[in-house]
Amino acid sequence: MIIELNEQTISKIKNPTFFSYASMYLDIYDRFTTQIQNVGLDIDNDFSDEVNKLEANLKHKGAVFRNDGKSIYVNHISPSCIACQKGIGSMTFFISLQC
């Protein structure tokens, strides 16, 4: 079963190890959104129509979409992106929005 992970759904996870990991990632997400908001960016708006148009344009131009469409690259993928996809013993931290 695949569910969206959030504060309301985490209680559905019965496996203690998986629950621990899920809690860790919820905490990472909370810290990430707090940092984004602290630099003055609004992340609560719905830009789905605009995003869909931009994604279609990028695909048409040959961009590669990975991680269920969450990662996009053209011509070259950074070593950090490759390492991060494994997710083994790693955490991602927000430093800037520039890769």
N, CA, C and O atoms as CSV, one atom per row, in Angstrom:
chain,resi,resn,atom,element,x,y,z
A,1,MET,N,N,0.850,-1.180,0.000
A,1,MET,CA,C,0.000,0.000,0.000
A,1,MET,C,C,0.892,1.239,0.000
A,1,MET,O,O,1.813,1.349,0.810
A,2,ILE,N,N,0.622,2.145,-0.889
A,2,ILE,CA,C,1.358,3.402,-0.963
A,2,ILE,C,C,0.429,4.512,-0.507
A,2,ILE,O,O,-0.676,4.670,-1.025
A,3,ILE,N,N,0.896,5.282,0.473
A,3,ILE,CA,C,0.119,6.409,0.988
A,3,ILE,C,C,1.008,7.640,1.013
A,3,ILE,O,O,2.234,7.536,1.064
A,4,GLU,N,N,0.382,8.798,0.977
A,4,GLU,CA,C,1.140,10.031,1.153
A,4,GLU,C,C,1.580,10.102,2.604
A,4,GLU,O,O,0.773,9.902,3.511
A,5,LEU,N,N,2.837,10.381,2.823
A,5,LEU,CA,C,3.363,10.456,4.175
A,5,LEU,C,C,3.142,11.851,4.730
A,5,LEU,O,O,3.647,12.830,4.179
A,6,ASN,N,N,2.398,11.946,5.809
A,6,ASN,CA,C,2.187,13.214,6.504
A,6,ASN,C,C,1.796,12.919,7.949
A,6,ASN,O,O,1.696,11.759,8.346
A,7,GLU,N,N,1.580,13.949,8.713
A,7,GLU,CA,C,1.259,13.790,10.141
A,7,GLU,C,C,-0.022,12.993,10.369
A,7,GLU,O,O,-0.162,12.322,11.392
A,8,GLN,N,N,-0.957,13.063,9.423
A,8,GLN,CA,C,-2.232,12.354,9.586
A,8,GLN,C,C,-2.119,10.870,9.210
A,8,GLN,O,O,-2.859,10.047,9.748
A,9,THR,N,N,-1.212,10.518,8.304
A,9,THR,CA,C,-1.151,9.138,7.823
A,9,THR,C,C,-0.051,8.307,8.451
A,9,THR,O,O,-0.051,7.085,8.300
A,10,ILE,N,N,0.885,8.927,9.151
A,10,ILE,CA,C,2.013,8.178,9.694
A,10,ILE,C,C,1.562,7.105,10.693
A,10,ILE,O,O,2.238,6.089,10.851
A,11,SER,N,N,0.444,7.318,11.355
A,11,SER,CA,C,-0.047,6.336,12.332
A,11,SER,C,C,-0.458,5.022,11.671
A,11,SER,O,O,-0.612,4.015,12.361
A,12,LYS,N,N,-0.638,5.009,10.361
A,12,LYS,CA,C,-0.988,3.776,9.642
A,12,LYS,C,C,0.197,2.834,9.497
A,12,LYS,O,O,0.025,1.661,9.167
A,13,ILE,N,N,1.401,3.343,9.742
A,13,ILE,CA,C,2.613,2.531,9.591
A,13,ILE,C,C,2.821,1.726,10.866
A,13,ILE,O,O,3.050,2.287,11.937
A,14,LYS,N,N,2.739,0.410,10.738
A,14,LYS,CA,C,2.830,-0.475,11.907
A,14,LYS,C,C,4.229,-1.038,12.122
A,14,LYS,O,O,4.576,-1.404,13.244
A,15,ASN,N,N,5.032,-1.113,11.076
A,15,ASN,CA,C,6.390,-1.624,11.192
A,15,ASN,C,C,7.241,-0.595,11.931
A,15,ASN,O,O,7.387,0.531,11.455
A,16,PRO,N,N,7.807,-0.959,13.087
A,16,PRO,CA,C,8.558,0.021,13.898
A,16,PRO,C,C,9.762,0.630,13.176
A,16,PRO,O,O,10.035,1.821,13.329
A,17,THR,N,N,10.476,-0.166,12.400
A,17,THR,CA,C,11.639,0.356,11.686
A,17,THR,C,C,11.198,1.343,10.612
A,17,THR,O,O,11.760,2.430,10.483
A,18,PHE,N,N,10.189,0.952,9.847
A,18,PHE,CA,C,9.685,1.831,8.806
A,18,PHE,C,C,9.094,3.099,9.414
A,18,PHE,O,O,9.270,4.189,8.870
A,19,PHE,N,N,8.395,2.962,10.538
A,19,PHE,CA,C,7.832,4.126,11.229
A,19,PHE,C,C,8.935,5.089,11.646
A,19,PHE,O,O,8.783,6.305,11.530
A,20,SER,N,N,10.047,4.541,12.133
A,20,SER,CA,C,11.182,5.382,12.540
A,20,SER,C,C,11.736,6.159,11.352
A,20,SER,O,O,11.996,7.357,11.460
A,21,TYR,N,N,11.918,5.483,10.217
A,21,TYR,CA,C,12.386,6.170,9.015
A,21,TYR,C,C,11.379,7.210,8.537
A,21,TYR,O,O,11.760,8.321,8.168
A,22,ALA,N,N,10.116,6.860,8.542
A,22,ALA,CA,C,9.080,7.798,8.097
A,22,ALA,C,C,9.077,9.035,8.987
A,22,ALA,O,O,8.942,10.156,8.496
A,23,SER,N,N,9.223,8.834,10.282
A,23,SER,CA,C,9.271,9.968,11.218
A,23,SER,C,C,10.459,10.863,10.925
A,23,SER,O,O,10.356,12.089,10.965
A,24,MET,N,N,11.599,10.228,10.628
A,24,MET,CA,C,12.800,10.997,10.314
A,24,MET,C,C,12.562,11.861,9.072
A,24,MET,O,O,12.953,13.028,9.049
A,25,TYR,N,N,11.927,11.301,8.045
A,25,TYR,CA,C,11.699,12.066,6.824
A,25,TYR,C,C,10.624,13.128,6.997
A,25,TYR,O,O,10.682,14.171,6.345
A,26,LEU,N,N,9.658,12.888,7.850
A,26,LEU,CA,C,8.696,13.951,8.162
A,26,LEU,C,C,9.394,15.113,8.850
A,26,LEU,O,O,9.107,16.278,8.574
A,27,ASP,N,N,10.314,14.784,9.751
A,27,ASP,CA,C,11.072,15.833,10.428
A,27,ASP,C,C,11.934,16.608,9.438
A,27,ASP,O,O,12.013,17.834,9.511
A,28,ILE,N,N,12.584,15.896,8.512
A,28,ILE,CA,C,13.388,16.563,7.478
A,28,ILE,C,C,12.510,17.497,6.657
A,28,ILE,O,O,12.897,18.634,6.389
A,29,TYR,N,N,11.336,17.031,6.258
A,29,TYR,CA,C,10.435,17.850,5.458
A,29,TYR,C,C,9.974,19.084,6.235
A,29,TYR,O,O,9.907,20.182,5.682
A,30,ASP,N,N,9.659,18.902,7.507
A,30,ASP,CA,C,9.237,20.042,8.332
A,30,ASP,C,C,10.345,21.089,8.440
A,30,ASP,O,O,10.093,22.289,8.324
A,31,ARG,N,N,11.577,20.617,8.665
A,31,ARG,CA,C,12.698,21.560,8.750
A,31,ARG,C,C,12.937,22.246,7.411
A,31,ARG,O,O,13.235,23.439,7.366
A,32,PHE,N,N,12.804,21.489,6.318
A,32,PHE,CA,C,12.971,22.042,4.977
A,32,PHE,C,C,11.940,23.137,4.709
A,32,PHE,O,O,12.299,24.228,4.266
A,33,THR,N,N,10.667,22.857,4.974
A,33,THR,CA,C,9.636,23.865,4.705
A,33,THR,C,C,9.810,25.089,5.591
A,33,THR,O,O,9.536,26.209,5.158
A,34,THR,N,N,10.258,24.894,6.809
A,34,THR,CA,C,10.520,26.033,7.693
A,34,THR,C,C,11.634,26.897,7.129
A,34,THR,O,O,11.538,28.124,7.142
A,35,GLN,N,N,12.694,26.262,6.630
A,35,GLN,CA,C,13.807,27.015,6.045
A,35,GLN,C,C,13.358,27.765,4.798
A,35,GLN,O,O,13.746,28.916,4.595
A,36,ILE,N,N,12.554,27.133,3.971
A,36,ILE,CA,C,12.045,27.788,2.766
A,36,ILE,C,C,11.226,29.023,3.154
A,36,ILE,O,O,11.405,30.103,2.591
A,37,GLN,N,N,10.339,28.848,4.113
A,37,GLN,CA,C,9.497,29.965,4.545
A,37,GLN,C,C,10.332,31.069,5.184
A,37,GLN,O,O,9.999,32.247,5.055
A,38,ASN,N,N,11.411,30.703,5.870
A,38,ASN,CA,C,12.271,31.704,6.514
A,38,ASN,C,C,13.012,32.584,5.509
A,38,ASN,O,O,13.411,33.700,5.840
A,39,VAL,N,N,13.200,32.089,4.280
A,39,VAL,CA,C,13.840,32.927,3.259
A,39,VAL,C,C,12.801,33.677,2.434
A,39,VAL,O,O,13.135,34.337,1.451
A,40,GLY,N,N,11.541,33.570,2.842
A,40,GLY,CA,C,10.496,34.378,2.229
A,40,GLY,C,C,9.776,33.759,1.051
A,40,GLY,O,O,9.063,34.457,0.331
A,41,LEU,N,N,9.944,32.469,0.839
A,41,LEU,CA,C,9.260,31.813,-0.274
A,41,LEU,C,C,7.955,31.189,0.207
A,41,LEU,O,O,7.903,30.588,1.281
A,42,ASP,N,N,6.916,31.334,-0.587
A,42,ASP,CA,C,5.618,30.752,-0.270
A,42,ASP,C,C,5.504,29.419,-0.981
A,42,ASP,O,O,5.618,29.366,-2.205
A,43,ILE,N,N,5.280,28.344,-0.246
A,43,ILE,CA,C,5.217,27.024,-0.866
A,43,ILE,C,C,3.814,26.427,-0.811
A,43,ILE,O,O,3.634,25.251,-1.128
A,44,ASP,N,N,2.840,27.199,-0.425
A,44,ASP,CA,C,1.485,26.686,-0.288
A,44,ASP,C,C,0.593,26.961,-1.495
A,44,ASP,O,O,-0.576,26.575,-1.483
A,45,ASN,N,N,1.097,27.605,-2.519
A,45,ASN,CA,C,0.278,27.921,-3.689
A,45,ASN,C,C,0.170,26.726,-4.626
A,45,ASN,O,O,1.061,25.877,-4.667
A,46,ASP,N,N,-0.912,26.666,-5.369
A,46,ASP,CA,C,-1.114,25.599,-6.355
A,46,ASP,C,C,-0.713,26.110,-7.730
A,46,ASP,O,O,-1.404,26.935,-8.327
A,47,PHE,N,N,0.398,25.613,-8.216
A,47,PHE,CA,C,0.905,26.001,-9.523
A,47,PHE,C,C,0.811,24.842,-10.510
A,47,PHE,O,O,1.549,24.811,-11.494
A,48,SER,N,N,-0.090,23.887,-10.261
A,48,SER,CA,C,-0.106,22.650,-11.046
A,48,SER,C,C,-0.309,22.884,-12.539
A,48,SER,O,O,0.349,22.226,-13.345
A,49,ASP,N,N,-1.186,23.787,-12.934
A,49,ASP,CA,C,-1.391,24.036,-14.366
A,49,ASP,C,C,-0.130,24.581,-15.016
A,49,ASP,O,O,0.281,24.120,-16.081
A,50,GLU,N,N,0.480,25.561,-14.369
A,50,GLU,CA,C,1.704,26.147,-14.908
A,50,GLU,C,C,2.832,25.118,-14.933
A,50,GLU,O,O,3.588,25.045,-15.902
A,51,VAL,N,N,2.943,24.330,-13.879
A,51,VAL,CA,C,3.980,23.303,-13.808
A,51,VAL,C,C,3.779,22.267,-14.905
A,51,VAL,O,O,4.744,21.864,-15.554
A,52,ASN,N,N,2.550,21.833,-15.123
A,52,ASN,CA,C,2.277,20.849,-16.178
A,52,ASN,C,C,2.710,21.362,-17.543
A,52,ASN,O,O,3.287,20.608,-18.327
A,53,LYS,N,N,2.444,22.626,-17.842
A,53,LYS,CA,C,2.853,23.215,-19.124
A,53,LYS,C,C,4.378,23.270,-19.242
A,53,LYS,O,O,4.940,22.940,-20.286
A,54,LEU,N,N,5.032,23.686,-18.172
A,54,LEU,CA,C,6.488,23.767,-18.195
A,54,LEU,C,C,7.115,22.380,-18.333
A,54,LEU,O,O,8.079,22.208,-19.078
A,55,GLU,N,N,6.570,21.388,-17.615
A,55,GLU,CA,C,7.094,20.031,-17.712
A,55,GLU,C,C,6.930,19.478,-19.127
A,55,GLU,O,O,7.845,18.844,-19.654
A,56,ALA,N,N,5.780,19.711,-19.741
A,56,ALA,CA,C,5.549,19.246,-21.113
A,56,ALA,C,C,6.557,19.883,-22.068
A,56,ALA,O,O,7.069,19.216,-22.966
A,57,ASN,N,N,6.841,21.163,-21.877
A,57,ASN,CA,C,7.814,21.864,-22.710
A,57,ASN,C,C,9.218,21.282,-22.516
A,57,ASN,O,O,9.957,21.088,-23.481
A,58,LEU,N,N,9.575,21.007,-21.261
A,58,LEU,CA,C,10.886,20.417,-20.985
A,58,LEU,C,C,11.015,19.030,-21.600
A,58,LEU,O,O,12.047,18.702,-22.184
A,59,LYS,N,N,9.975,18.217,-21.473
A,59,LYS,CA,C,10.000,16.865,-22.065
A,59,LYS,C,C,10.160,16.960,-23.579
A,59,LYS,O,O,10.909,16.193,-24.183
A,60,HIS,N,N,9.462,17.890,-24.173
A,60,HIS,CA,C,9.545,18.085,-25.625
A,60,HIS,C,C,10.971,18.444,-26.041
A,60,HIS,O,O,11.416,18.074,-27.128
A,61,LYS,N,N,11.680,19.161,-25.180
A,61,LYS,CA,C,13.049,19.584,-25.483
A,61,LYS,C,C,14.097,18.541,-25.086
A,61,LYS,O,O,15.294,18.768,-25.259
A,62,GLY,N,N,13.644,17.387,-24.549
A,62,GLY,CA,C,14.578,16.300,-24.261
A,62,GLY,C,C,15.023,16.176,-22.818
A,62,GLY,O,O,15.939,15.403,-22.536
A,63,ALA,N,N,14.423,16.894,-21.907
A,63,ALA,CA,C,14.793,16.774,-20.497
A,63,ALA,C,C,14.431,15.381,-19.989
A,63,ALA,O,O,13.446,14.784,-20.422
A,64,VAL,N,N,15.237,14.879,-19.072
A,64,VAL,CA,C,15.014,13.571,-18.473
A,64,VAL,C,C,14.377,13.772,-17.092
A,64,VAL,O,O,14.900,14.508,-16.255
A,65,PHE,N,N,13.258,13.115,-16.876
A,65,PHE,CA,C,12.543,13.200,-15.597
A,65,PHE,C,C,12.795,11.917,-14.819
A,65,PHE,O,O,12.625,10.817,-15.344
A,66,ARG,N,N,13.199,12.066,-13.572
A,66,ARG,CA,C,13.480,10.915,-12.708
A,66,ARG,C,C,12.724,11.065,-11.399
A,66,ARG,O,O,12.104,12.097,-11.142
A,67,ASN,N,N,12.779,10.040,-10.587
A,67,ASN,CA,C,12.181,10.084,-9.246
A,67,ASN,C,C,10.720,10.527,-9.297
A,67,ASN,O,O,10.311,11.458,-8.603
A,68,ASP,N,N,9.955,9.847,-10.127
A,68,ASP,CA,C,8.530,10.140,-10.263
A,68,ASP,C,C,8.285,11.597,-10.656
A,68,ASP,O,O,7.332,12.227,-10.197
A,69,GLY,N,N,9.161,12.117,-11.510
A,69,GLY,CA,C,9.005,13.479,-12.002
A,69,GLY,C,C,9.495,14.556,-11.061
A,69,GLY,O,O,9.299,15.742,-11.328
A,70,LYS,N,N,10.125,14.173,-9.968
A,70,LYS,CA,C,10.590,15.159,-8.982
A,70,LYS,C,C,11.989,15.691,-9.300
A,70,LYS,O,O,12.390,16.731,-8.778
A,71,SER,N,N,12.730,14.982,-10.152
A,71,SER,CA,C,14.079,15.405,-10.535
A,71,SER,C,C,14.148,15.504,-12.049
A,71,SER,O,O,13.674,14.619,-12.762
A,72,ILE,N,N,14.735,16.575,-12.530
A,72,ILE,CA,C,14.821,16.820,-13.969
A,72,ILE,C,C,16.257,17.217,-14.301
A,72,ILE,O,O,16.873,18.023,-13.603
A,73,TYR,N,N,16.778,16.632,-15.383
A,73,TYR,CA,C,18.101,17.079,-15.829
A,73,TYR,C,C,18.178,17.046,-17.346
A,73,TYR,O,O,17.385,16.382,-18.014
A,74,VAL,N,N,19.155,17.781,-17.876
A,74,VAL,CA,C,19.403,17.832,-19.315
A,74,VAL,C,C,20.897,17.613,-19.533
A,74,VAL,O,O,21.724,18.308,-18.942
A,75,ASN,N,N,21.236,16.656,-20.373
A,75,ASN,CA,C,22.608,16.380,-20.803
A,75,ASN,C,C,23.524,15.800,-19.731
A,75,ASN,O,O,24.346,14.939,-20.045
A,76,HIS,N,N,23.415,16.229,-18.500
A,76,HIS,CA,C,24.347,15.776,-17.456
A,76,HIS,C,C,23.617,15.713,-16.120
A,76,HIS,O,O,22.854,16.613,-15.767
A,77,ILE,N,N,23.865,14.642,-15.392
A,77,ILE,CA,C,23.307,14.523,-14.048
A,77,ILE,C,C,24.472,14.582,-13.062
A,77,ILE,O,O,25.497,13.931,-13.265
A,78,SER,N,N,24.314,15.351,-12.014
A,78,SER,CA,C,25.424,15.544,-11.081
A,78,SER,C,C,25.678,14.273,-10.274
A,78,SER,O,O,24.752,13.497,-10.037
A,79,PRO,N,N,26.925,14.051,-9.848
A,79,PRO,CA,C,27.245,12.901,-9.005
A,79,PRO,C,C,26.441,12.916,-7.699
A,79,PRO,O,O,26.086,11.862,-7.172
A,80,SER,N,N,26.162,14.096,-7.189
A,80,SER,CA,C,25.369,14.194,-5.953
A,80,SER,C,C,23.959,13.673,-6.159
A,80,SER,O,O,23.403,13.019,-5.276
A,81,CYS,N,N,23.373,13.958,-7.321
A,81,CYS,CA,C,22.030,13.481,-7.622
A,81,CYS,C,C,22.019,11.954,-7.711
A,81,CYS,O,O,21.091,11.306,-7.227
A,82,ILE,N,N,23.039,11.392,-8.323
A,82,ILE,CA,C,23.135,9.929,-8.429
A,82,ILE,C,C,23.288,9.317,-7.043
A,82,ILE,O,O,22.635,8.319,-6.737
A,83,ALA,N,N,24.131,9.892,-6.208
A,83,ALA,CA,C,24.333,9.372,-4.854
A,83,ALA,C,C,23.065,9.494,-4.017
A,83,ALA,O,O,22.733,8.594,-3.245
A,84,CYS,N,N,22.363,10.604,-4.172
A,84,CYS,CA,C,21.166,10.851,-3.372
A,84,CYS,C,C,20.053,9.863,-3.701
A,84,CYS,O,O,19.265,9.512,-2.823
A,85,GLN,N,N,19.975,9.409,-4.948
A,85,GLN,CA,C,18.884,8.523,-5.350
A,85,GLN,C,C,18.918,7.211,-4.580
A,85,GLN,O,O,17.887,6.557,-4.425
A,86,LYS,N,N,20.080,6.826,-4.103
A,86,LYS,CA,C,20.187,5.568,-3.372
A,86,LYS,C,C,19.535,5.672,-2.000
A,86,LYS,O,O,18.960,4.696,-1.518
A,87,GLY,N,N,19.615,6.831,-1.367
A,87,GLY,CA,C,18.932,7.068,-0.102
A,87,GLY,C,C,19.398,6.193,1.038
A,87,GLY,O,O,18.674,6.034,2.020
A,88,ILE,N,N,20.572,5.625,0.942
A,88,ILE,CA,C,21.058,4.746,1.995
A,88,ILE,C,C,21.933,5.555,2.944
A,88,ILE,O,O,23.024,5.991,2.576
A,89,GLY,N,N,21.455,5.749,4.154
A,89,GLY,CA,C,22.213,6.481,5.148
A,89,GLY,C,C,22.452,7.923,4.780
A,89,GLY,O,O,23.464,8.499,5.179
A,90,SER,N,N,21.545,8.524,4.026
A,90,SER,CA,C,21.761,9.895,3.593
A,90,SER,C,C,20.624,10.798,4.040
A,90,SER,O,O,19.514,10.344,4.315
A,91,MET,N,N,20.925,12.072,4.106
A,91,MET,CA,C,19.931,13.106,4.373
A,91,MET,C,C,20.185,14.223,3.371
A,91,MET,O,O,21.326,14.470,2.981
A,92,THR,N,N,19.137,14.883,2.964
A,92,THR,CA,C,19.270,16.006,2.053
A,92,THR,C,C,18.983,17.279,2.828
A,92,THR,O,O,17.989,17.365,3.548
A,93,PHE,N,N,19.857,18.271,2.678
A,93,PHE,CA,C,19.703,19.527,3.391
A,93,PHE,C,C,19.512,20.661,2.404
A,93,PHE,O,O,20.125,20.661,1.336
A,94,PHE,N,N,18.681,21.616,2.739
A,94,PHE,CA,C,18.444,22.790,1.917
A,94,PHE,C,C,19.539,23.795,2.160
A,94,PHE,O,O,19.731,24.253,3.286
A,95,ILE,N,N,20.259,24.142,1.112
A,95,ILE,CA,C,21.268,25.193,1.200
A,95,ILE,C,C,20.831,26.355,0.326
A,95,ILE,O,O,20.832,27.506,0.763
A,96,SER,N,N,20.460,26.051,-0.903
A,96,SER,CA,C,19.919,27.047,-1.797
A,96,SER,C,C,19.069,26.313,-2.827
A,96,SER,O,O,19.044,25.082,-2.852
A,97,LEU,N,N,18.379,27.059,-3.669
A,97,LEU,CA,C,17.581,26.441,-4.710
A,97,LEU,C,C,18.362,26.281,-5.998
A,97,LEU,O,O,17.784,25.951,-7.034
A,98,GLN,N,N,19.667,26.508,-5.954
A,98,GLN,CA,C,20.509,26.364,-7.126
A,98,GLN,C,C,21.294,25.077,-7.024
A,98,GLN,O,O,22.116,24.923,-6.120
A,99,CYS,N,N,21.054,24.139,-7.944
A,99,CYS,CA,C,21.810,22.881,-7.931
A,99,CYS,C,C,23.205,23.121,-8.472
A,99,CYS,O,O,24.006,22.190,-8.547
